Amino acid sequence: GVGRNVTKHQLVQPGHLQKSGRQIQCYYYYIQSSILPGRFEEEFIKMRMERLQGWLCRMCRHPVVSNSDVFQLFLTYRDEKEWKTGKRRAEKDECVGPMVFSTIDPEAPELDIIEVEQKCELFSRFTKEMDDGVKDLLNVGNIHWKRCTGPLRKEYQKIGKAFQNLSSVFNTSGYTGEATLTDALTAAGKTYEEISQIVAEQPRKDLHFLMETNNEYKGLLGCFPDTIGVHKAAIEKVREGDKMVAAGKITTQDKVTMAKRTSIMCYSLQAEMNHFHSNRIYDYNRVMQLYLEEQIRFYETIAEKLKQTLGQFTTL
């Protein structure tokens, strides 16, 4: 079961990941070449492989999931027989859903129901606001990507073409000293055409990774409303405890047990949120570093091309 025999700092063996990675790679190339000819482009297959790899890495970074029997089986099974045996064993596990909380011992003071409710509300508010922020960034990113590959690219092409057209006009003057200017103008036009291509290709080098990270977090955040809903339902149940005792539906001891279990659930949610925040800070630091490094390289490349073009223009 997911909640059993977990050591916080245990990790999946790297060899298992390497083996699994090779199997996944072979599997996807097999799909591409054999099962779905002509239906999916190589770029699509590559994207799916990247997302699966990202999911595997995230699961391996989770101190509980990475050590679960089911996940270990997914990484290491060698044939269908081994898979079916593990699957049957997993299906017999009774510690699924809310029952997983029965395997957890926080080894900490029991939380007051008001404190539990406050923590739950804090997590709920944060995940909702982050979800809105992530979706906003995805929307802005998609618009910018389309501009780079569409209108912005065409604008630079038009500028380049306009410079070259002007150069052609100047060439008809018949003036002997014209070549110095017209050659430079033609070069400027070609430079802007090159820049248009650089602009169109840039999102794949930086924005792609920022978008993928946000897409992944969009999926993660989509799971929190249901998770938090379970905790809020438990809190509401504890609040009804006095009425249920008065009505003879439960005993006073049952009410105490309910409060203790809700406290355990809160500690579990706190642990999950701590893990989420730790990963979030690492992931966004990493992807923003990559994004800004590529942006700097992008603008430096354009600036260098413009400097070279500038050097071709001379004044007396």
N, C-alpha and C positions, 0 to 999 in steps of 0.2 A: 504494500500500500504506500501511497505517497507520503503519509505522515509518519511512517515507522522507521526506526533506526537511522535517523538522519544526523550526520555530523556536518556542522555548518560549513566547514572549509573543504569538504571532500569535493573532488571534481571528476568528471568523466575522463577516462584515460585518453590521451591524445591519439594513440594508435587506433582507437575505435572511431574517432572522428575522421582520421585520414582514410581509413578503410571505407567508412560510410560515404565520405566525399567522393571517393573513386566510384563506388557503386551508383551514387546519385548521378554523377557525371555521365557514366556509361548508360544509365537508364534514360536520361534526357536525350542523349544523342541517338539512342535507339528509337525513341519516340519520333524524333525529328526525321530520321532517315527511313524508318520502316512503317510506323503505324499511321502517321499523319503527313504523308507527302503532299507538299504544295499548300497545305492549310495554314501552317504557321511559319513565319519567317524566323531566321536565325536570331534576330534581335529579340523577338518575343521569347524564344526558348532561353536565351541568355538572361533575360529579365527574371523569368520564373526560377532559374537556377540560383540567381543572386538572392532572390527573396527566400527561397528554401534554405540557402546557406545562412542568411540572416536570422531566420527562425531557429535553426539548429544552434547557432551561436548564442542566441538569447536564452534558449532552454538550458544550454550547458552552463550559463552564468547563474542560473537560479539554484540556490543551495538546496532546495527541496526537490524540485522537478528533476534536476540532473541526476539525482540518486534514486529516483523512483524505478521500480522494477519494469514498468511498462516502457519508459523512455530508454532504459538500458537495453531492453529487448529490441526496440526499434533500431538502435544503433548497432547492435552486435549479432542479430540473428543471421544464421547462415543458410537456412533452407526453409521450405514451407512447413515441414514437420515441426521444426523448432519454434517457428512463429505461432502455429496453432496450439502447441503445448503451452507457450507463454500466454497466449490469448485466453485459453481456458482457465489458467491459473488466475489471471487478472479478473475474469468475470466472476470468480468465486469470492473475490475480495469484498468484504462487507463495509470496509472503510471508504465509502464513496459519498460524494455530496457532503451534506452537513455532518455526516458521521466522522469525517476526518478530524473534526475538532475534538473528538473523544480520545484521540491519540496524542494530544498536545498538552504539555505541562509547562506553563509560562515561568514557573519558579519565581513569581513576583507577587506583590500584594494584590488582592482582589480590587478591581476598580469600582468606584461608585457609579451608579446608573447614570447620573448627571454627567460625569466625566466621560463615560462611554458615549453618550449621546453627542456631546460636544466634539469629540474626536471624529465620530462618524460624520457629523455635519461639516466639519472642516475638510475631510477627505472628499466628500460629495461636492462641495463648492469648488475646491481646487480642480478636481478632475473635469467638472463641467466647464470651468473657465479655460482650462488648458485645451480641452476639446475644441472650443470655439476658436482659440488662438491658432491651433494646428490647422484647422479647416480654412481659416483666413489666409494663413501662409501658403497652403496648398493652392488656394484659388489665385492668389497673387502670383505664385510661381508658375502656374499653368498659363496665365495670361502673358507673363514675361517670356516664357519659352516660345509661345506662339508668335509673339512680336519679333523675337530674335530670328526665328526661322521663316517669318513671313514679311510683314511690313518693314521692319527695321533693316532686314537684309536687302529688300528691294530699294529702300531709300539710299543705302550706300552704293548699290549698283547704279542707280539713277545719277547720283553725284559723279561717280566714275565715268559714266557714259557722257554726261554733260561736259566734263573736262576734256574728254577725247574729241567730242564734237567741236568744241571751241578751238582745239588744237588744229583740227582739219580746216576750219574756217580761216584761221591765221595763216595756214600754209598756202592759201590762195592769194596772199598779198603780193607775192613776187619780190618782196624785200629780201635782200641778201643776208641780213642778220637775224632772220626769223627763226632759224633752226634751234638756236639755244633755248628759246622760249617754248616752241612747239614740242620739242623732245621732252622737256621738263613737264609740260602740261599732259602729254600723253602718258608719261610715267606716273604722274599724280593720279590720272584716271585709272590706270591699272592697279595702283596701290589701293584705291578705294574699292575696287572690285575684289581685291584680295581680302580687304578688311570685311567686306560683306560676307565672305565665306567663313572667316574667323568668327564673326559674330554669330552666324548660323550654327557653327559647330560647338560654340562655347558651352551652352547649357548641358551638353552631355559630359563635360569635364568637371563641372562644379554643381550646377543646379540639380542635376540628376540625383546626386548623393543626398543633398538636402531634402529633396522631395521624397526619396525613398525612406529616409529616416522619419519624416513626418507621416508618411503613409503607414509605416509600421506602428507609430505611436497612436495614430488614428484608430487602428485596429485594437490596440491594447486598451485605449480609453473607452472604446465601445463596450468592453466587458465590465467596466466598473459599475454602471447603473444597476445591473442585476446583482452583482456582488454586494454592493452597498444596500440594495433593497432587502437582501436576506438579513443583514445586520439590523436594519431599521425595524424589520418585522419582529426580530428577537427582542429588541428594546421595547417595542410596543407590548409584547407579550409579558415582559417583566413588569411593565407599568400596570398591567391589568391583574397582576398577582394578588393584590389585596382583595379585589372583587371576587376573584376565583376562589380564594380561600374562604371568604365570607359565604359564597354560594355552595361551598362544600365540594367544588370540582377538583381542587387540589389541596394537599396538606401544607402546613407552614414550612415543613422541610422541603417539599417540592418547590416552593417559592424560593427558598435559599439556594437550592440546586440550580434553578433557572437563572438566578442572578450570577452565580458562579460561572455557569456555562457562557452566559453573555459576556462576562469579563474575559473569558478565554478567547471568545470570538473577536473581541476588540483588540486583544494583544496580537492575534493572528493577522488582523487587518492592518494593525500598526506595523508589524514586521514586513508585510507585503508592501505597504506604502514606503517604508524605509528603503526596501530593495528597489522599488520603482524609482524613487527620488535619486538614489545613488546611481542607478543606471542612466536615468535621464540627464543628470549633470555630466556624466562621462560622455554619453552619446552626443549631446548637443555641443559640448566643448570640442569633441573630436571632429564632428562634421562641419562646424563653423570654422575651425582651423583650416580644414581642407578647402572649404568654399572660398575663404578669403585669400589663401595662398594661390589658388587658381585664378581668382579675380585679379590679383596683383600681377600674375604672370600674363594674363590676358591683356591688361592695359599696358603693361611694359612692352609686349609684342607689338601692339598697335602704335605706341609712342615711338618705338625703334623704326618701324616702317615709315612713319611720318617724318622722322628726323632724316632718314636716308633720302626721302623725296625732297624735303626742304633743301638739302645740300645741292640739288640740281638746278635750283633757281639762283640766278646771279643778278646783281645790280651794278651798274657802272659807278 
